[in-house]
Amino acid sequence: MVLLPPLQLEPRLDSRVWGGTHLAPWLGLAAAPAPLAEVWLVYAENRIAGGPLAGLTLAEATVRHGADLVGTVNLARTGAQFPLLAKFLDAAEHLSVQVHPDDAYAHTVEVASGFNGKTEAWYILRAEPQAEVIHGFAAPTDRATCAAGVSDGSVIDLLRRVPAQAGETIFVPAGTIHAINAGVMLFEIQQTSDLTYRVYDYGRPRELHLDRALAVLNYDLSPAAVVASQPLDATRTRLVACEYFTMERWSLSAPVSASTDRATFEILTVVEGAATLQTAHGRLDLGCGAAVVLPASLGSYTIEPQPASTILRCTAP
């Protein structure tokens, strides 16, 4: 077993037509595309920024170190691939109404892409007054009704609108029609996939993917969008848990010690304040917006808030 150190990655910065202006100043980025729509913090193709694995992509490090990085359970389940993607999104305009396939569809119809299906969850960081997200249909529907709605522009009336509130978590299983609307900035944890089928795009001159979307949509009434959180102790709250990932919020005002499990890795992302991570490999300062991958073989670690911090801890169970 190789005791791998914490891994910080070079983030991928993406400009999209709907992107906002909040991420760059919040993250202290002097040079960033404008508008800055997405920051991919942890992704298989991001390069490791320092330490003995510097220069390797996270995917290359996973192939090289296997269970020491992703853990025994993940290696057995998905092989030598990094199974999660963590990102920030900032929407100044509405994103397209879209849907993602599940694993079964991705691994057959989209096998050439190499991607898994895409189940995701959003932790709302900020929301302007009256900001909303779209999550599922307002009432059960069917393929023909949805297709007709896309054709005549009325599909937007079939959708359920959910108020966006900072601090809430929204779970989006594969097959759920959804959209992030203007005025919302969030953290997203998801399966490693970029398979997105646009259903409706507010007249923008971009490709729609209606045939594939209609094939994977769940036309039933979706479960509640906002997930009820579960306090674990005085500092930790479980925000969401599914077969692909678990996300906790750690609200820290004093040092806390923990340890990685040989079964899986962890992703720590600072969303308020700052912190110092102490491991056998030394100290690592984490400012607001910083993310770090803790390999399964890392073992014990301590987080010291500076002086207080909120950290999202994500794992692949």
N, C-alpha and C positions, 0 to 999 in steps of 0.2 A: 504494500500500500504506500502510495506517495501522498504526503501531507501537503496538499496544494494550498497556496496562499489565496487571500481574497483577490478577486479579479475586477478591475475597473476597465470599462470599455470606452472606445471612442464613439460618441453618439452619432447617429445619422440624423441630419437636419433636413426636413422636407418642406418646400413651399408648395401650397395648393391654392386653388382659386378661392377657397373659403377660409383661408387661414387668418389668424388674428395678430395682435400686436403685444400680447401680454407675456408670452413665453420668454422672449429674448431678454427683456429687463429683469424678469423674475429669476432667470437662471444666470444672469450676469454675463450674457454672451455679447461681446463687443462686435463680432462679425457674424451675422446670421442672415440667411435669405429672408426677404420680406415679400409677402407676409410669411411668418413662420407658423406653419400649420401643425406639424408633428415633430417630435423629438423621439427617435427610437433609442431608448436607453440600453436595453438588453435585447440583442437580436443575434441569431447564429452567425450572420455575416459581418457583425461589428468586430473590429480588431481590438485586442487587449492592449491597454495603454502603457503598462509598465510591469516590472518584475520579470521573473524567469521565463514567462510565456509571452513577453511583449512581441508584438508584430503578428502573432497567430490570430486568425479569426476564432471566435468562440466555437464555431463548428469544427475547425481543425483541432483545437484543444480538446474538444469532446471526443473526437476520433482517437486522438493520441492517448487520453487518460481515462476514457470510459467511465466506469463506476466510481472512480476516485473523484470525478467531477460531478456527474449527474446523479450518481447513486445507484445502488443495486436494483431497486424497483424500476426506476426509469430505464436503465439499460436493458432489463428483461422485457419491458413493455414496448419501448419504441426504438431500441437499438442505440447506436452511437450518434444520436442527434439531440440537439438542445431543444427541449419541447415547448418552452414558453417564450413569449415576446412581451416586453414591458415598454410602454411609451407614454408620453404626454401629448395631448391634443388641445388646441385652442381654436375655437370656431367663431369667426366674426360674421359669417354667413351660414345659412343652413347647408349641412352636408347632404349629399344625395340620399334618397330613401333606398335602402339596400338590404341584402340578405347574404348570409354565408352558408356554405354547405356543411354537412356533417362529415365525419371520417369516412363513412361507407361511400358516399358520393365522391369525395375528394380522391379516395384511393382507387376508384374505378374510372369514372368519367374524366377526372383531372389528374390521372396518375402521372402524366408527362410533366406536370408542374413540380412534382416532388413535395407538394405541400400537404399538410393534414387538413382536416376540417377546421372550422373556427368557431369555438365558443369563447365568449369574452365577458369581462365585467368592468364596469366603470366606477371609479371613486371620484365624485364631483369635488373639485378643488375650489372653484368659484362659479357663481351663476348670477347673471344680471337679473334684476326684477322682471318677472313674467317669463323668464327663459324656460324652455321646455325641451324635452327629448321625445322622440317617437319610439314606441315600443309595442309591437304587436298590432293586431286588428282590434277595433273598438267592439266588434261583434263577430261571431264565427262567420266565415264566408267560404268561397270556393274558387277554384282556378278560373272558371269562366267569368265570374264577377270581377275578379281581380284583373284579368286580362282586359276586359271591357273598360274598366276604370283607368288603366294605363292608356288605352287608346283614346278615350275622350277627356282625359285629364282629371277625372273625378276620383282617382285612386286615393288622393290625399284625404278625401272625406271618409274613407274606410278605416283610417288609422287611429290608434289610441295615442293621445297626447298626455305626457306625464310632466308635471312641474319639476324643474331641476333645482335641487337644494344642496348647497355646500355641505359636505360631510356625509351625504347619503351614498349608498352603493346600489348600482343597478346591474342586474344579471341578465345577459343576453345569450341564451343558448343558440347553437346553430339552428337555422331554419326560421328564426324570429325576424320578421320585417322590422327595421329600425332606422333611426337617424339621430345624429347629434345636431341640434339646432343652434342658431346664432346666440351668442352670449354665454356659452358654456366652455369652461376649461376643465380638463379631467386627466386623471391617470387611468390607463387601461392595462389590464393584464389579460392575455389571450393565448390560445394555442399558437404555435409557430406556423403562420399561414398568412398569405396575402390574397386569398381567393375571395373576391368581392363581386357580387352581381348587382348592378344598379337596376332599380325598378322605375325610379322617377327622379328627375334631376332639375326641376324648376326651369326648364327651357334652355339649360346650358348645352352648348354643342359638343357633348361628350357621348360616347357609346353607351347604350343600354344593353343589358344582357337578359332579355325578357324570357327566352325559352328556358335557360338554365335556372333563372330565378323562380319561375313558375313550377319547375320540377322539384325544387327543394323547400319551398315555403311551407310553413305550418299554418294552415288556414283555420285551425281551432282558436278559441279564445286563449290567449297567452296567460300564464300565471302573473301575479303582481310583479311589476317591474322593480320596485324598491325592495331590497332584501332586509329583513329584520336582523339587526346585529345581535351578537351573543357575547356578553362580557365573560372573560375567562378569569381575570383577576383584577387587581386594582389598576393595572397599567395596560393590559392587553384586551382587545376586543376582536372577536372573529367577525369579519364583515361578510364573507361568502365562502362557501366550500362546495366543490363539485368534483366529478371524477378526474378533471384535468388540472385543477389548481385550487389552492386555498389562499385567502388573503386575510391578514390580520392588521389591525392598527395598534401600534404601540405608542402611548402618550407618556413621555418620559420627562421627569424632573430630577431624577437621581440615577446613578449607574445601574445597569441591569446586566446580568450574566446569563448566557445560554450556551447551547452547543448544537452543532449540526448533527444530523442523523445520517448514518451510513446509507440509509435508504434513498435519500434525496438531497438536493441542493437547496439553497435559499437565495432569494433576491431581496435586498434591503434598499428601500428608496426613501430618502428624507424629503418630506413634503412641507414641513414647517420647522424653522430653526436650523440648528446645526448639531453635529455630533462627532465624537471621535470613536473609531472602532479599534479595539485593542485585541490582538491575537498573538499567537506564538511567533508570528512573522513580523511583529512590530505594530506601530500605530498608524492609523490612516484617518485623516481628517475628511469629513463628509459635510459639505455645505448644503444649503437648501437646493433641492433638485438633483442631488448626487445619487447615483445608484451603484451598488456593488453586488457581485455574485459571490456567495459563500459556497465553495465546493463541498461536496458531501464528506470529504476526508478531512476538512479543516479542523473539526473538533471544537474546543471551547473558545468562546469569545466574550468580550465585554463591550457594551455600548455606553459611552459617557455623554449625556446631553450637554450642550453648550449654550445657555444653561438649561434650556428646555427644548424638546424637539418632538415632532410627530413623525413616525416612521411606518411605512407600509412594508410588511413582511409577507412575501409570496413564496409558496413552495408548490411543487408538483407532487401530489400525494401518491 
